[in-house]
Amino acid sequence: MRYGTGLAMSSACCKTAVCIVLSISCGVTWGQSSPPAKKTISIHLSQPGQSGRLRIHHYKGSITVNGYDGSLVMVTAAYRERGAGEGERKPGPELSAVERNNEVTVYSDSERYTVDLDILVPRNMDLHLQTYDNGVIEVANVQGELEINNTNGPVTLINVSGAAVVSTVDGNILVKFAGVTAGAPMAFTSITGDIDLTFPEHVDMLLKMNTDYGDIFHDTRLTVAPDKSGTSMKIGVLNRGGTETLIKTLNGNIYIR
């Protein structure tokens, strides 16, 4: 198990040196009057080069994840402008991470403050991301199993491959797939928000779609018909069909591209 601290120091370093490095990593110099606004940590994977998983259970703030050609997970936490009821802040965001068998769990003080997270991960990474309030979730250039939930805000996934289960209560969902795992069930659901999905041209899919207060717009290559079971669902067959994918919103439009 590894702990992310943002420091890379030998065991011979003294406590004074640790204090100096901490100050540098937080972007502070001695005598500076204003507290630091950001903190960054780097986490080494115990099995670099193999697939991993990132878990974040966030409360207030945004989560942005980008895949890159590297082996470290790098997390930057930043306080957003203080909101009502947040009180006086500490000298910087609380930020830590635990790594075990290529699974990284990130912690921050987002229960009390609005904290935005900006994260770089190796491209082959499963993501389990959740935020409740005052934030967006954005992911790009990642391949894996994506489980994404935003209670009060949108979710945007760009150039992702694999399979996704995405839900929002009040927010739009926008997903552009570069590739889809064959046979993997997926779901995209919102209470109030549009759902806009782009799939690769030759993917085989069976879509079950429903919107109570909105319309369904789709590419002419997608065959759509009412569900024969008598529900309000519409069935969409893309190419040869395949594993069922649920797409449902109460109040919004559905776009299939």
N, C-alpha and C positions, 0 to 999 in steps of 0.2 A: 504494500500500500504506500502511495506517495502523497505528500501534501504539497500543494502549490503555494509558494510564498512570494514569488517574484524575485528571489535572491539566488545567486549561484556563488557560494562562498566555501572555502576550505574550512575544516574543523579547527584550524589553528587561529582563525580570526577572533579577535577579542570583542567584548561587548561594545566597546566604543566604536569599533569599525562597523558592527551591525547597525548601530544607530545612524551612522553616516550614510551607509548604503540605503537604509530605509528612507532617509530623507531625499536622497537622489532619485530613488525609484518613484517616489510620490511627487516629484517635480517641485521640491521645496529647497530653498537655500536658507542658511542661518540669517535671522534678522528679518525674514520676510513677514509682512504683517498679515496677509490674507491666507487662510487655510487652503491646502491643496484641493482641487476639485476632482482629480482622477487618481486611480490606482490600477496598475497592471501586474498580472502574474502570468507565469509560463509554467505549463504542466507537461512533464515528460511522460509518454506512454510506456508502460512496462513491456509492451510487445510492438515496437514501432514497425510500420510497414503492413500491419494487419488491421482489419476493420476494428472500429471502436464504437463507443457510445457516449453521448453527452446528455446529461440530465440537468434540467434547471426548473425548479419550482419557484417562480418569481411572483411578487405581489404587486408592487407599483413600479411601472417603468417598462421600457422597450427592450427587446432582445433582437440583436442583429447577428447573424451567423454567416460567414463566408468560408467556402472551402478553398484551400490553396495547396501548392505542391511542397508541403513541409511535413514534419513529424511531431511538432509541438502543438498543444492547444494553448492559445494565448488569449487571455481574457482582460479586457479593460472595462472598469466600472467608473461611471461618472455620475455625480449628483446633478440632477436637473434643478432649475431655479426653484427655490424653496416655496412650497405651497402652504396654504393655511393649515395650521395644526401640526406642522412638522417640527416646529421649535428650532432651537439652536443646534447646528450640526456639529459632529465631531470633526477632528482635523482631516478627515478623508473617509471615503466609503469603506465599510468593512467588507472585505473580499477574501474568500478562501476557496480551496478546492481539494477534493480527495480523489485519488486515482487508484483503482483496484482492477487488475486484469483488463486494462484498456477501457474501463468505464470511468468516466470523469463526472463528478457531481460538483456543481458550483453553488456557493452560498454567498449571500450579501445581506445588507441591512435594509432590504426593500420592504420589510414589514413596517418600518417606521418612516423611511424617506423614499422619494421617487428616484430610483437608480436605473440608469440606462446601461445595458451591457452590450459591448461590441466584441465579437469573438471570431478568431481565426481557428479553423480546424482542418486536419487532413481531409482530403475529399471523400474518402471511404469511411463515413461516420454515420451511425444511426443517431437520430435526434429525438429526445423526448422533452419538449419545451412547453411551459405553461406560464402565462401571466394573467393577472386578474384585472388590473386597473391602470388607466392612464398610460397606455403604451401600445406599440405595434410589434408584431413579430415578422421579421424579414429573413429569408434564407436564400442563398445563392450558391450554385456550383458544388452541390453535395450529392453523394450517391449513398443510399441506404434506406432504412425504414424510418419514416418520419411520422411522429405522433405529436401533433401541434394543437394547442388549445389557447384561445384568447377570449376572455370573457367580455371585455369592453374595448374592442379595437379590431383592426383588420389583420389578416394573415396574407403574406405575399411570398410565394416560392418561385424562384426563377432559375431555369437551367438545372433542374433537379432530376435525378434518376432513382428508380426503385419503386417504393410503394408509400402511400400517404394516407393517414387518417387525420382530417383537419376539422375543427369545430370552432365556431364563434357564437356568442349570444347576440352581440350588437356590433357587427362589422362585416365588411366584404371579404371574400376569399378569392385570391387570384393565384393560379398555379400554371406554370409553363413547364411541361415535362420534356426532358431530353431523351428519356427512356423510361420504360415501365417494366417492372418485374412480372413476367408471365405467371398467371395463376394466383397472384396476390390480391386478396380482397382489399378494397379501398372504400372510404366514405368521406363525404364533404357536406357538412351541415351547418346551417346558420338559422337564427331566429329572425333577425332583421339584417339583411344584407344580400348583395348580389354574389353569385358564385360563377366565376369565369375560369374555365379550364381549357388548356391547350394540350392535345396529345400528339405523339408522333403519328405520321401518316399511316403507317402499316400496322399499328397495334390492333389486336383483337380484343374487343370489350363488349360487355353487356351492361348497359346503364339503366338504373331505375331512378327516375327523376320526378320531382314534385315541387311545385310552388303554389301556395294558396292565394297569394296576392302578388302575382307577377306573371311573366311570360317565359317561355323556353325558346331560345334562339340557337340554331345549330347549323353546321356545315351540311351542304346538300348530299355529301357522301354518307351521312348518318341517317339510317332509317328509324323513324319514330312512330310508335303506335300506342294506343291505350292499353293498359294492363288488362288482360282478359279475366282476371280475378274479380273485376268490378270495382277496384279501388281507384282513387284519383291519380295513381301513379301512371307515368308514361314510360314505355320501354324503348330504349334506344339500342340498336345493334350496329356496332362499328366493325366493318369487315366481317370476320367469321364469328363474332361474338366471343364470349369467354366468361371468366369469373365475374360475378356481379359486383358492380360499383354503385353505391348509394349516393345520390346527389339531391339534397333537400333543403329548401328554405321556406320559411313561413311568409315573409314579406320581402320579396326581392325577385330579380330576374335570374335565369340560368342561361349561361352561354357555353356552348360546346364548340370548340374549334379544332 
